[in-house]
Amino acid sequence: MDIRVVGGGLAGVEAAYQIAQRGQKVTLYEMRPHVFTPAHRTPFLSELVCSNSLKSKELSNAHGVLKEEMRLLGSIIVGTADETAIQGGKALVVDRERFSQVITDKIESHPLIRISREEVTGIPDGTVIFATGPLTSDRLADTLGALTGTSNFYFFDAISPIVEGETIDMEKAFFGARYMDGSDDYLNCPLTRDEYDRFYEALISAERVQLREFEKTPYFEGCLPVEIMAERGRQTLLYGPMKPVGLTYGTGTRPYAVIQLRREDASGTMYNMVGFQTKLTYTAQERIFKLIPALRNAVFLRYGSIHRNTYINSPAVLARDLRLSGNERIFLAGQITGVEGYVESAAMGLLAGISACASVRGHIFSPPPEDTFVGALLNYITTENKHFQPMNVNFGLLKGYNKKYKDAVVKNALFAISAWKDKMDRLRSPLQ
């Protein structure tokens, strides 16, 4: 029986291609052109709806290394992006329409891939990969919600920025929780009244990303954008995410305002800005958040956002082979697993395709090493995390990462992914 892949976006296409390249038949379901999402405009597979940039080409950048790993793994998404690239400086920018057309031609002409243009609302028979993306149709979302448990299923992202730990000015920050309840849990960035006033004025006048029509829904009071809270009055943030109550430093000084950072990993390579979900543009976030004294030289590994995004709490429901816990024949891939970005989504599709193919052949899927970027992303979405939020690829995901040895880390990642590829290639031949 064919392996079934639901969703013709980047992750679904990558999964289907990896399966077919291993000699296994696959059926790829795509509901367009019969049913369109609010963002898609064409019937082509892997249509890019938000940007035509696949981010940095540089190997000094995590996005550049991830793409190089995927080239080594035979990615159809990255390979086609290279074929259809246009001028974009240090970024891999593609001709959006040509990219999707070339992808569609390759998939339609593959002898082991059958495309079924229909909306899937239930669970197909056999081995299934769901790669339906951030705009999963409502009926299928209900099915996936029932499969994963509605408490593990989300329709909107409320994401706070993440800062590289090494770039925080520790002389202008202090560790401590309110009323010393777990004194090492948070890193606090204090502000004086004058510093808060400058920050506040910049925040309420900053440029914002406009919501698309299908995203215009009332915000939840529990995850308001920080700039919306600020508009309710100059003191609002001081009773919300910048509340200084219960915090003192030095000789007992209480800050006028404080921003709390929470570790994203045990080693403190990444810190989350607690309660700072935002619709500010990336440029505005970079400028305004650096007004915070402890963050004046901060490097942001992820910017904040609030947008429509169907995704699951993967650490609670996904195994390391991207199989749904308690359901041996269902795999998940792409942005629905809690990764952010085009290439990150395709990377999880690539792994899901290899894993599902190994499963139907009775092989054991061995995850890529955690010192590769593909492996680090997989590790992030399948490791217990009570504050789980979708994540872009970044160096901070690599265990024990030290920026002083970045070149060696990159070299090691590419060597390790090549060795893993050789191991997986030995599982390519069909069952006898």
C-alpha positions as CSV (number, residue, x, y, z in Angstrom):
1,M,0.0,0.0,0.0
2,D,1.2,3.5,-0.8
3,I,2.4,5.8,2.0
4,R,-0.1,8.6,2.2
5,V,1.1,12.2,2.6
6,V,-1.6,14.8,3.4
7,G,-0.6,18.4,2.4
8,G,1.2,19.6,-0.7
9,G,3.2,22.4,0.9
10,L,6.9,22.3,1.4
11,A,6.9,19.7,4.1
12,G,4.5,17.4,2.3
13,V,6.3,17.6,-1.0
14,E,9.6,16.9,0.7
15,A,8.2,13.9,2.6
16,A,6.7,12.5,-0.6
17,Y,9.9,13.0,-2.6
18,Q,12.1,11.3,0.0
19,I,9.7,8.3,0.1
20,A,9.6,8.0,-3.7
21,Q,13.4,8.4,-4.0
22,R,13.7,5.3,-1.7
23,G,11.7,3.2,-4.2
24,Q,8.4,3.4,-2.3
25,K,5.0,4.4,-3.8
26,V,3.4,7.4,-2.3
27,T,0.1,9.2,-2.7
28,L,0.2,13.0,-2.1
29,Y,-3.1,14.7,-1.2
30,E,-3.6,18.4,-1.9
31,M,-7.0,20.1,-1.6
32,R,-6.2,22.9,-4.0
33,P,-7.6,23.9,-6.4
34,H,-10.9,22.5,-5.2
35,V,-10.5,24.2,-1.7
36,F,-8.2,27.1,-1.2
37,T,-6.8,28.5,2.1
38,P,-7.2,32.3,2.8
39,A,-3.5,32.8,1.9
40,H,-2.9,30.5,-1.2
41,R,-3.6,31.8,-4.7
42,T,-2.4,29.1,-7.1
43,P,-2.9,25.3,-7.5
44,F,0.9,24.7,-7.5
45,L,2.5,22.6,-4.9
46,S,4.8,24.3,-2.3
47,E,3.4,27.7,-3.0
48,L,5.3,30.3,-1.0
49,V,2.7,32.6,0.6
50,C,4.5,35.0,2.9
51,S,7.9,35.6,1.4
52,N,10.2,34.5,-1.5
53,S,13.2,34.4,0.8
54,L,14.6,31.2,2.3
55,K,16.9,33.3,4.4
56,S,20.7,33.3,4.6
57,K,23.0,31.4,2.3
58,E,26.0,32.0,4.6
59,L,27.5,29.1,6.6
60,S,28.1,31.5,9.4
61,N,24.3,31.6,9.8
62,A,22.2,28.7,11.2
63,H,19.7,28.9,8.2
64,G,22.6,28.6,5.8
65,V,24.0,25.5,7.5
66,L,20.5,23.9,7.7
67,K,20.1,24.4,3.9
68,E,23.6,22.9,3.3
69,E,22.6,19.9,5.4
70,M,19.5,19.4,3.3
71,R,21.4,19.7,0.1
72,L,23.6,16.8,1.3
73,L,20.4,14.9,2.1
74,G,19.0,15.4,-1.4
75,S,16.2,17.9,-0.6
76,I,13.9,18.7,-3.5
77,I,12.9,22.0,-1.8
78,V,16.5,23.3,-1.4
79,G,17.6,21.9,-4.7
80,T,14.7,23.6,-6.5
81,A,15.4,26.8,-4.6
82,D,18.9,26.8,-5.9
83,E,17.6,26.2,-9.5
84,T,15.1,29.1,-9.3
85,A,17.2,31.6,-7.3
86,I,17.2,35.3,-8.2
87,Q,19.4,38.1,-6.9
88,G,19.0,38.4,-3.1
89,G,22.4,39.3,-1.6
90,K,23.3,36.9,1.2
91,A,19.8,35.4,1.2
92,L,18.5,32.5,-1.0
93,V,15.7,34.3,-2.8
94,V,13.6,32.5,-5.4
95,D,11.3,33.4,-8.3
96,R,8.2,32.5,-6.3
97,E,6.0,31.3,-9.2
98,R,8.8,29.5,-11.1
99,F,9.8,27.7,-7.8
100,S,6.3,26.3,-7.3
101,Q,5.9,25.4,-11.0
102,V,9.2,23.5,-11.1
103,I,8.4,21.7,-7.8
104,T,4.9,20.7,-9.2
105,D,6.5,19.5,-12.5
106,K,9.0,17.3,-10.6
107,I,6.4,15.7,-8.4
108,E,3.8,15.2,-11.1
109,S,6.4,13.5,-13.3
110,H,7.8,11.2,-10.6
111,P,6.8,7.6,-11.5
112,L,6.3,6.6,-7.8
113,I,4.2,9.6,-6.8
114,R,0.4,9.9,-7.4
115,I,-1.2,13.3,-6.6
116,S,-4.8,13.2,-5.4
117,R,-6.5,16.6,-5.6
118,E,-9.0,16.3,-2.8
119,E,-9.6,17.6,0.7
120,V,-8.8,15.1,3.4
121,T,-11.0,15.4,6.5
122,G,-10.4,12.0,8.2
123,I,-7.5,9.6,8.6
124,P,-6.6,7.7,5.4
125,D,-5.8,4.0,5.6
126,G,-2.2,2.7,6.0
127,T,0.8,4.8,6.9
128,V,0.0,8.5,6.9
129,I,2.1,11.7,7.2
130,F,0.1,14.8,8.1
131,A,1.9,17.8,6.7
132,T,-0.9,20.2,6.5
133,G,0.8,23.4,7.7
134,P,-0.3,26.5,9.5
135,L,-3.5,26.8,7.5
136,T,-4.9,23.3,8.1
137,S,-8.5,23.2,7.0
138,D,-11.1,23.4,9.8
139,R,-12.5,19.9,9.3
140,L,-9.0,18.3,9.3
141,A,-8.0,20.4,12.2
142,D,-10.9,18.9,14.2
143,T,-9.6,15.4,13.3
144,L,-6.0,16.2,14.3
145,G,-7.2,17.9,17.5
146,A,-9.1,14.7,18.4
147,L,-6.0,12.6,17.6
148,T,-3.5,14.7,19.7
149,G,-5.9,15.9,22.4
150,T,-7.4,19.4,22.2
151,S,-5.2,20.6,25.0
152,N,-2.2,20.0,22.8
153,F,-3.6,21.7,19.7
154,Y,-3.2,25.4,19.0
155,F,-4.6,27.7,16.3
156,F,-2.6,30.9,17.0
157,D,1.0,31.6,17.9
158,A,1.8,34.1,20.6
159,I,5.6,34.1,20.5
160,S,8.1,36.1,22.6
161,P,11.5,37.0,21.3
162,I,14.5,34.8,22.2
163,V,17.9,36.4,22.9
164,E,21.3,34.8,22.6
165,G,22.6,34.3,26.2
166,E,26.2,35.4,25.5
167,T,25.0,38.8,24.2
168,I,23.2,39.9,27.4
169,D,25.0,42.4,29.6
170,M,25.1,40.5,32.8
171,E,26.4,43.6,34.7
172,K,23.0,45.2,34.1
173,A,20.9,42.1,34.9
174,F,20.4,39.9,37.9
175,F,19.0,36.5,38.7
176,G,16.0,36.1,40.9
177,A,12.3,35.2,41.0
178,R,9.7,37.3,42.7
179,Y,9.9,37.1,46.5
180,M,12.9,34.8,46.0
181,D,10.7,31.9,45.0
182,G,13.3,29.9,43.0
183,S,16.0,32.6,43.0
184,D,17.8,31.3,39.9
185,D,14.8,30.8,37.6
186,Y,14.7,34.2,35.9
187,L,17.3,36.7,34.6
188,N,15.9,40.2,35.3
189,C,16.7,43.3,33.2
190,P,15.9,46.4,35.4
191,L,14.9,49.8,34.1
192,T,14.9,53.2,35.8
193,R,11.9,55.5,35.4
194,D,13.6,57.5,32.7
195,E,14.7,54.3,30.9
196,Y,11.1,53.0,31.1
197,D,9.7,56.2,29.8
198,R,11.9,56.1,26.7
199,F,11.1,52.5,26.2
200,Y,7.3,53.1,26.5
201,E,7.3,56.0,24.1
202,A,9.2,54.1,21.5
203,L,6.9,51.0,21.9
204,I,3.6,52.7,21.4
205,S,4.7,54.6,18.3
206,A,6.6,51.7,16.6
207,E,5.7,50.2,13.2
208,R,3.6,47.0,13.4
209,V,2.9,44.1,11.1
210,Q,-0.6,44.3,9.7
211,L,-2.9,41.3,10.3
212,R,-4.1,39.6,7.2
213,E,-7.9,39.3,6.8
214,F,-8.1,35.7,8.0
215,E,-6.1,36.6,11.1
216,K,-8.4,39.3,12.3
217,T,-9.7,37.7,15.5
218,P,-9.9,39.1,19.0
219,Y,-6.7,38.7,21.0
220,F,-6.8,36.5,24.1
221,E,-6.4,38.6,27.2
222,G,-3.8,36.2,28.4
223,C,-1.5,36.8,25.4
224,L,-2.0,40.4,24.3
225,P,0.7,41.9,22.2
226,V,2.9,44.0,24.5
227,E,2.3,47.1,22.4
228,I,-1.5,46.7,22.8
229,M,-1.1,46.4,26.6
230,A,1.0,49.6,26.5
231,E,-1.8,51.5,24.7
232,R,-4.1,50.9,27.6
233,G,-2.0,53.3,29.7
234,R,1.6,54.2,30.8
235,Q,1.2,52.1,33.9
236,T,-0.3,49.0,32.4
237,L,3.0,47.2,31.7
238,L,4.1,47.9,35.2
239,Y,1.2,45.7,36.4
240,G,1.9,43.2,33.7
241,P,5.0,41.7,32.1
242,M,7.3,44.5,33.5
243,K,6.0,44.3,37.0
244,P,8.9,44.9,39.5
245,V,7.0,43.7,42.6
246,G,8.9,41.2,44.7
247,L,12.3,41.8,43.0
248,T,15.3,43.5,44.5
249,Y,19.0,43.6,43.6
250,G,22.3,45.0,44.9
251,T,21.7,46.4,48.3
252,G,18.0,45.9,48.2
253,T,17.2,48.3,45.4
254,R,13.8,47.7,43.7
255,P,13.7,48.5,40.0
256,Y,11.1,50.9,38.6
257,A,10.4,48.3,35.9
258,V,11.8,44.9,34.9
259,I,11.8,42.6,32.0
260,Q,12.2,38.9,32.9
261,L,14.1,36.5,30.8
262,R,13.6,32.7,31.1
263,R,16.1,30.1,30.1
264,E,15.1,28.2,26.9
265,D,17.8,25.5,27.6
266,A,19.7,24.2,30.6
267,S,23.0,25.8,29.6
268,G,21.5,29.3,29.2
269,T,22.5,29.8,25.6
270,M,19.0,31.1,24.9
271,Y,16.6,33.3,26.9
272,N,13.0,34.0,26.3
273,M,11.6,37.5,26.9
274,V,8.7,36.5,29.2
275,G,5.3,38.0,28.1
276,F,6.7,40.0,25.2
277,Q,4.6,38.5,22.3
278,T,4.3,41.3,19.8
279,K,3.1,42.4,16.3
280,L,6.0,44.9,15.9
281,T,8.0,44.6,12.8
282,Y,11.4,42.8,13.2
283,T,13.2,46.1,12.6
284,A,11.2,47.8,15.3
285,Q,11.8,44.9,17.8
286,E,15.5,45.1,17.1
287,R,15.6,48.9,17.8
288,I,13.2,49.1,20.7
289,F,14.2,46.0,22.8
290,K,17.8,47.2,22.6
291,L,16.7,50.3,24.7
292,I,16.7,47.9,27.6
293,P,20.1,48.4,29.2
294,A,20.9,44.7,29.6
295,L,19.9,44.0,26.0
296,R,21.7,46.9,24.3
297,N,24.0,44.5,22.5
298,A,21.6,41.6,22.3
299,V,21.5,39.2,19.3
300,F,17.9,38.0,18.7
301,L,17.7,34.4,17.7
302,R,13.9,34.7,17.2
303,Y,11.7,37.7,17.0
304,G,8.3,37.9,18.6
305,S,5.0,37.4,16.7
306,I,1.4,36.7,16.9
307,H,-0.2,35.0,13.8
308,R,-2.5,32.3,12.6
309,N,-0.6,29.0,12.9
310,T,-2.1,25.6,13.5
311,Y,0.4,23.6,15.5
312,I,0.6,20.9,18.2
313,N,2.4,20.6,21.5
314,S,4.9,18.2,19.9
315,P,6.9,17.3,23.0
316,A,3.7,15.9,24.5
317,V,2.6,13.8,21.6
318,L,5.5,13.1,19.2
319,A,8.2,10.4,19.4
320,R,11.7,11.0,18.0
321,D,10.7,9.3,14.7
322,L,7.9,11.9,14.3
323,R,5.4,9.2,14.9
324,L,2.3,10.2,16.9
325,S,2.5,8.6,20.4
326,G,0.1,5.7,20.7
327,N,-0.6,5.5,17.0
328,E,2.1,3.6,15.1
329,R,0.9,4.5,11.6
330,I,0.6,8.3,11.8
331,F,3.5,10.7,11.4
332,L,3.5,14.5,11.6
333,A,5.7,16.9,9.6
334,G,6.3,20.5,8.9
335,Q,5.1,23.6,10.7
336,I,2.4,21.8,12.4
337,T,5.1,20.1,14.6
338,G,6.2,23.5,16.0
339,V,9.0,24.6,13.7
340,E,9.0,28.1,12.2
341,G,10.1,28.9,8.7
342,Y,10.0,27.4,5.2
343,V,13.2,25.5,5.3
344,E,12.6,24.3,8.9
345,S,9.2,22.9,7.8
346,A,10.8,21.2,4.8
347,A,13.5,19.7,7.0
348,M,10.8,18.0,9.2
349,G,9.1,16.7,6.1
350,L,12.4,15.2,4.9
351,L,12.8,13.4,8.2
352,A,9.2,12.2,8.3
353,G,9.5,10.8,4.8
354,I,12.6,8.9,5.7
355,S,11.1,7.7,9.0
356,A,7.8,6.5,7.5
357,C,9.7,4.7,4.7
358,A,11.9,2.9,7.2
359,S,8.7,2.0,9.2
360,V,6.9,0.3,6.4
361,R,10.1,-1.7,5.6
362,G,10.5,-2.9,9.1
363,H,13.6,-0.8,9.8
364,I,14.3,1.2,12.9
365,F,14.6,4.9,12.2
366,S,17.8,6.4,13.8
367,P,17.4,10.2,14.3
368,P,20.1,12.5,13.0
369,P,22.7,13.5,15.5
370,E,21.9,16.4,17.8
371,D,25.0,18.2,16.7
372,T,23.5,18.7,13.3
373,F,20.9,21.4,12.7
374,V,18.3,19.0,11.4
375,G,18.9,16.9,14.4
376,A,18.8,19.8,16.8
377,L,15.4,20.9,15.4
378,L,14.0,17.4,15.8
379,N,15.4,17.3,19.4
380,Y,13.7,20.6,20.2
381,I,10.2,19.6,19.1
382,T,10.4,16.2,20.8
383,T,12.0,17.1,24.1
384,E,9.8,17.9,27.1
385,N,9.3,21.6,27.5
386,K,6.4,23.1,29.5
387,H,6.9,26.4,27.7
388,F,7.0,24.9,24.2
389,Q,6.6,27.4,21.4
390,P,7.4,27.2,17.7
391,M,11.0,27.8,16.9
392,N,13.3,28.8,14.0
393,V,16.6,27.1,13.6
394,N,19.5,28.8,15.4
395,F,22.9,27.9,16.9
396,G,21.5,28.0,20.4
397,L,19.6,24.7,19.7
398,L,22.9,22.9,19.5
399,K,23.9,21.3,22.8
400,G,27.0,22.8,24.3
401,Y,27.3,25.4,21.5
402,N,30.2,27.9,22.0
403,K,30.3,30.8,19.5
404,K,34.1,30.9,19.8
405,Y,34.2,27.6,17.9
406,K,31.5,28.3,15.3
407,D,33.5,27.3,12.3
408,A,34.3,23.9,13.9
409,V,30.7,23.5,14.9
410,V,29.6,24.0,11.3
411,K,32.3,21.7,9.9
412,N,31.3,19.0,12.5
413,A,27.6,19.4,11.6
414,L,28.2,18.8,7.9
415,F,30.4,15.9,8.6
416,A,27.9,14.3,10.9
417,I,24.9,14.8,8.6
418,S,26.9,13.2,5.7
419,A,27.7,10.2,8.0
420,W,24.0,9.9,8.9
421,K,23.0,10.1,5.3
422,D,25.3,7.1,4.5
423,K,23.7,5.2,7.3
424,M,20.2,6.0,6.0
425,D,21.1,5.2,2.4
426,R,21.8,1.6,3.4
427,L,18.0,1.3,4.1
428,R,17.0,2.6,0.6
429,S,16.5,-0.7,-1.2
430,P,12.9,-2.1,-1.3
431,L,12.0,-5.2,0.7
432,Q,12.8,-8.4,-1.1
